[in-house]
Amino acid sequence: MRTSRKAKRIGRHYGRMHKPGGLNLVSLMDIFTILVFFLMVNSSDVKVMQNTADVPLPNSTAQQEAVESLTVQVTGSAILVQGSEVARLDGIETSDTFIAGLSEELTWRRNRWSEIPEEGLEVTIMAGRDTDYRLLRKVMQTCVDEQYRQVRLAVEGEVRNG
């Protein structure tokens, strides 16, 4: 049976419009390549210290970036080293000049070093702005006694626009 010109034209049109669509992956691969390079370049710019929500840090306008080191956190009820509890605040006597649990943990970590630098090891203390100074002084003294002489206090950086 012969088909008319109109039927042929409708058939061609139907054939063109109802083909299964193909997926063009070139554009998608370009986007992911750019995204990978962007993440690689920007991932090393920011130093983030772990902080729990119950330790509100004091604010600072210092321009120095944070340095990764051993972290001692003073929370409302305990002292943590790298996130694990080493001493309870209610167990610390007011007459003590050092904190026993913290001292033991710092000694254990110091003994893992093969050679201790002359200027001492580094430690960062994260304490809330409402932490009692006597407690903070005991923490710092315990660190210095255990040869962690490069003591830093963690603070919140001031956000600058511009």
C-alpha positions as CSV (number, residue, x, y, z in Angstrom):
1,M,0.0,0.0,0.0
2,R,1.2,3.4,-0.9
3,T,1.4,6.2,1.7
4,S,0.6,9.7,0.9
5,R,3.1,12.6,1.2
6,K,1.3,13.8,4.3
7,A,1.6,10.4,6.0
8,K,5.3,10.3,5.2
9,R,5.8,13.8,6.6
10,I,3.9,12.9,9.8
11,G,5.9,9.7,10.1
12,R,9.2,11.6,9.8
13,H,8.1,14.2,12.3
14,Y,7.0,11.5,14.8
15,G,10.3,9.6,14.3
16,R,12.3,12.8,15.1
17,M,10.3,13.8,18.1
18,H,9.9,10.5,19.8
19,K,13.4,9.1,19.8
20,P,14.7,8.0,23.2
21,G,16.7,10.9,24.7
22,G,20.4,10.6,25.3
23,L,22.2,11.9,28.4
24,N,25.1,14.3,27.7
25,L,27.6,13.7,30.4
26,V,30.3,16.1,29.1
27,S,28.8,19.1,30.9
28,L,28.2,17.2,34.1
29,M,31.8,15.9,34.1
30,D,33.0,19.5,33.6
31,I,31.1,20.7,36.6
32,F,32.3,17.9,38.9
33,T,35.9,18.5,37.8
34,I,35.7,22.2,38.7
35,L,34.0,21.3,42.0
36,V,36.8,18.8,42.9
37,F,39.5,21.4,42.2
38,F,37.6,24.1,44.1
39,L,37.3,21.8,47.2
40,M,40.9,20.7,47.0
41,V,42.2,24.3,46.9
42,N,39.9,25.6,49.7
43,S,40.0,22.7,52.1
44,S,43.5,23.6,53.5
45,D,42.7,27.3,54.2
46,V,40.6,26.9,57.3
47,K,41.7,25.6,60.7
48,V,38.8,24.3,62.7
49,M,39.2,23.3,66.3
50,Q,36.7,20.9,67.8
51,N,34.5,22.7,70.3
52,T,31.6,21.6,72.3
53,A,28.6,23.9,72.6
54,D,29.0,24.3,76.4
55,V,32.4,26.0,76.1
56,P,31.8,29.6,74.9
57,L,35.2,30.9,73.9
58,P,36.3,34.5,74.5
59,N,36.6,36.8,71.5
60,S,39.9,37.9,70.0
61,T,41.0,40.3,67.2
62,A,44.4,38.4,66.7
63,Q,45.4,37.8,63.2
64,Q,47.3,34.5,63.9
65,E,45.8,31.3,62.6
66,A,45.1,28.4,64.9
67,V,47.8,25.7,65.1
68,E,46.9,22.1,65.5
69,S,48.2,20.7,68.8
70,L,47.0,18.7,71.8
71,T,43.7,20.1,73.0
72,V,42.6,20.3,76.7
73,Q,39.0,21.4,77.2
74,V,37.6,22.7,80.4
75,T,33.8,22.2,80.4
76,G,31.3,22.9,83.1
77,S,31.9,19.6,84.8
78,A,35.0,17.9,83.5
79,I,38.4,18.3,81.9
80,L,38.8,16.6,78.5
81,V,42.0,15.8,76.6
82,Q,41.4,15.3,72.9
83,G,37.7,14.7,73.7
84,S,38.2,12.0,76.5
85,E,37.5,12.8,80.1
86,V,40.5,12.8,82.4
87,A,39.3,14.6,85.5
88,R,36.0,15.8,87.1
89,L,35.9,19.3,88.4
90,D,34.2,18.3,91.6
91,G,37.1,16.0,92.4
92,I,39.8,18.8,92.3
93,E,40.8,20.1,95.7
94,T,41.2,23.9,96.2
95,S,44.6,23.4,97.8
96,D,46.0,21.3,94.9
97,T,48.5,23.0,92.6
98,F,48.1,20.5,89.8
99,I,45.3,18.1,88.5
100,A,46.2,14.4,88.9
101,G,44.1,12.9,86.1
102,L,45.3,15.6,83.6
103,S,48.9,15.1,84.8
104,E,48.7,11.3,84.2
105,E,47.2,11.7,80.7
106,L,49.8,14.3,79.7
107,T,52.6,12.1,81.0
108,W,51.3,9.2,79.0
109,R,51.1,11.3,75.8
110,R,54.6,12.9,76.4
111,N,56.2,9.4,76.8
112,R,55.0,8.6,73.3
113,W,57.3,11.2,71.9
114,S,60.8,10.0,70.9
115,E,62.4,13.4,71.5
116,I,61.0,16.4,73.3
117,P,61.9,19.8,71.9
118,E,63.9,22.1,74.2
119,E,61.1,24.7,74.2
120,G,58.6,22.0,75.2
121,L,55.5,20.5,73.7
122,E,52.5,22.4,72.4
123,V,49.1,22.4,74.0
124,T,45.9,24.4,73.4
125,I,43.5,25.0,76.3
126,M,39.9,25.6,75.5
127,A,38.1,27.2,78.4
128,G,34.9,29.2,78.6
129,R,35.0,32.9,79.3
130,D,33.3,32.3,82.6
131,T,35.9,29.7,83.8
132,D,37.4,30.4,87.2
133,Y,40.9,31.8,86.9
134,R,42.3,29.5,89.7
135,L,41.1,26.4,87.8
136,L,42.6,27.7,84.6
137,R,45.9,28.4,86.4
138,K,46.0,24.9,87.7
139,V,45.4,23.5,84.3
140,M,48.2,25.6,82.8
141,Q,50.6,24.7,85.7
142,T,49.9,21.0,85.2
143,C,50.7,21.4,81.5
144,V,53.9,23.2,82.2
145,D,55.0,20.7,84.8
146,E,54.5,17.9,82.3
147,Q,56.8,19.7,79.7
148,Y,54.0,21.1,77.7
149,R,55.4,24.6,77.9
150,Q,54.0,26.1,74.7
151,V,50.5,26.8,76.1
152,R,47.9,28.5,73.9
153,L,44.4,29.6,74.9
154,A,41.7,29.1,72.2
155,V,39.6,32.1,71.4
156,E,36.8,33.0,68.9
157,G,38.1,34.9,66.0
158,E,36.3,38.2,65.2
159,V,34.5,38.1,61.9
160,R,35.7,40.8,59.6
161,N,33.7,42.0,56.6
162,G,35.5,43.4,53.6
